[in-house]
C-alpha cells in the first residue's frame, strides 16, 4: 500500500532504527533507502527493502523523485531519517487522505522533548519572515495533540504522505530547489490543483532535528537560494485555499 522513501546522509543508526520501526507497520509494503553518501548501513534482509546507492550526492527533491520512480505502491511517503515513530500513524493518515480527498498529509510532529514543532505553517511571505527575525512565530499554526484534522497552507518535508496518483499529477518535487522549500513549493502546487494539504494531530511522530542551516554556512546559502527561488516562482500567485474554519470532521 505505502512506499516509504528515506534518504541517508550519514544517518546510519537513525536509518536502521527507523527501518525497523517501519517494518512493524503492516501498511508499509515497500521501503526505499537511498544512500546519498558512502556509509555503512545495518539493514535487515527483507523483500520489502530496496537500497539505492548514488554515485554522486543528490538533493532532497531528486532523491525522493528517483525513489518514487522505483516505487510500486498506491501511496508514497517522503520521510526524514531523523524521524522516530511513537506508534503506527499510517492507517489514520491514509483514511484522512481518502476522506478529505487530499493531496498530501502529515502527522503532528513533536521534538524529542515532546513539544509540537513548527511543521505546519501559513505560506511564507516577507512580513512573516521579517517578523520571525524579531521573535515572531513565522506563520506557524497553534496545533496540539488530539486536535481535529486540519488544513494548513503547507507542511514540512520531514513526513509527507501522498496518494501516488497525486504525487505523479504534481510532477513530484521541484528539483530546481537545491535544498529547502521543496515542501512549501509542492504544497503551493497541490492547492493550485485543488488537492488539499492536511495534517492529522490525532497521530504524531518525533523529529530529532539537526538544524544544519543554522550551523553550516553552505546549508545557509542553500536555504537563502531556495527562498529566493520560491519567491520568484510564486510571487503574487499563492493560492488562498480559504477554508475557514480549517478544522475538519470525519
N, C-alpha and C positions, 0 to 999 in steps of 0.2 A: 504493500500500500504506500509506504513512505520511503523515499530515498533520502538519506541524510548526507550532506556534504560537509566535511571538516578539512580545513587547510592547516597544516602544521608548519610553523616557522621556528623549529627548535623547541616545541612544546612537549616533547616526548612523554613524560609521565602523565601530564594532563590529558593527552590524547588517549593513552592506554586506559586511564580511568573512565573517560567519557565513553569510549567504545564499549567497555564492559557494562556500563550503565545502559547504553542504548540497546545492547543485545538482550536485555531483560524486558524490553518493551515489545510486545507482540506486533504492534502496528509498524515497527521499523523492520522492513524486509530487505533493505539494501543500505550499506554504509560505505561511502566513498571517501577514503582518506587520501589527501594529496600531500605528498612530502615535498614542500616548496624549497627546502634547504636540506643538504645531506645531514642525516642524523640517524641514530638507532631508534627504532620504534618496536616496542614489545607488544605485538598484536596477536590475537588468537587466530588459529586456523579455523576459519568459519566461512561457509559458502556465501554468506550474506556480505562479506567484506571484500572490497576492491581497493587495491593500493595503486595510486598513480605517482610516479616519480618524475619530477620536472627536470629537464636538462639545465634550464635556467629559471631563476625565480620569476614568478608572475604575480600580478596584483590580485586583490580581492575579487574583482569582477571577472577577470579572465579565468581564475581558478574555479570559481563556482559555475561559471558558464560551461567550462570544459567538463566539470563533474555532471552537470545537467545533461550534456550530450551523451554521457556514459550511463545515465540513469534509465530505468525502465518502469518506474512506478507511477501511480496516479497523483502522488503528492511529492513535492520536493522541498527539502528543508536545508537552508544555509545556516550553519551552526558554528559559532566560535569555539576553538579548542579550550578556551578558559571558562566554558560553561560547565556547571555541575547540576545534575538532575537531583532534585529533592523528592521526586516521585515521578510518575509517568504522566506527562501533560498531554500526550498526543491524542488520545480519544476525545478529550474535551475540545482540543483545538480543531480537530477535523470536523467535529459536529458543528462548531461555531462557523467554520468556513462554509459548510453546506447550508446551514440555517440562514445565514445572512448574505449568501452568495458573494462572499468577499474574495478579494484578490490575494490578500496576504494577512496572516495573523501571527501574533506573538503572545507568549505568556507574560505575566508580571515578572519583572527582573529585579532581583534583590542582590545586595552586596553580601559578602561573607558575614558581615555584622548584622544582617537582617534588615537593613534599610532599603527602601524602594529606590532604585536607580532612576536617573532621568532618561529612560529608554523610549518614552513616548512624548512627542512634543508637537507644538504648532510649527508650521513651516518657518525656517529661518528667514529673517529679514534684517535690515540694517538696524532698526530700532531695537529688536530683541538682542542682536549680537552686541550692540553698544551697551545696552543695559546689563548684559551678563558681565562685561568687563568691570562694571561698578557694583557687582554683587547681586544682580538680578537673577531670576530663575531661568533665563534663556528660552522661555516659552514652554516649559515643561507643564504637564498636567498633574494635578494632585490626586494620584491614584493610590488606592490602598488594597491590600489583600482582601479578597472576598467581594469586591465591587462587581457590579454587573458588567457584561460585555460592553466595550466602549470603542468608539470610532475616533481615533486621533488623526491628525494630519499625517504623521509618519511615525514609524517605529524603527528602532536601531537594528543594524545588521547582525548583531550578536546572536539573534534567534529569529528567523523569518521562515514561516511555513506557507508555501504556496500550493494551490492546485497546479499540477504540472501544465495543464492547458492554459492557465492564466500566465504562468511564467513564460511559456512559449509565445503567447499572444503579445506579451510586453517586450519580447526580444531579449529577455534576460537583463542582467546588469549592464550598464553603460561602461565599456572598457576604456573609455576616454578619461575616466577618473583614475588618477594614479593610486590614490588611497584616500578613504573617507568620502562621504557624501553620496556614495553609490546607493546607500539605503534611502536617503532623502529623495534622490532622483527617481528611483523606481516607484516610490510611493506617490510622488507627483504624477508620474505617468499612469499609475494604477487609477488614481482618482479621475484623471483626464479620460480614461477609458471606462468609467462607471464601474470600476472594480473597487469596492470599499476596502479601506485599511482598518484592521481590527486588532484589539488586544483583549485578552481574557484574564482579568485579575483573579479569577477563581482558581487558577493554577499558576505555579511560579517555578523559576529556576534561579540558580545562584551564579553570579558573574564575578570572577576574580580578575578585575580589570587591571591592565598594566599601565594605561595612560601614556603610551610612548610619545605622543605628540607633545606632551608637557615636559619630557625629559631629553629628547633627542632632537637635534636641530634638523636632521634630514626629515624626520616624521613631521615636524612642524612645517617645513617647507611644503611637503606633500599636502598637508592639511589646508594650508593657505591657498595652494594652487587649485585644489579641489573645490574650495569655497568659491574662488573666482569663477571656475567653470560652471558651477551650479547657478550663480547669479547671472552669468552671461546667457546660459541656456534657458533659464526660466523667468528672467526679469519681466515683470508685467504680465506673465502668463500662468501664474499659480492658480490652481483650481480652488474654488471656495465650495467645499462639499456641503456646507450649510445644513448639517443635520443636527438640529438642536431641539430637545436635548439629545446628546450623543450616547447616553447610557441606554442600552438595548435590553429587551426582554426576549427570552427564548421559550 
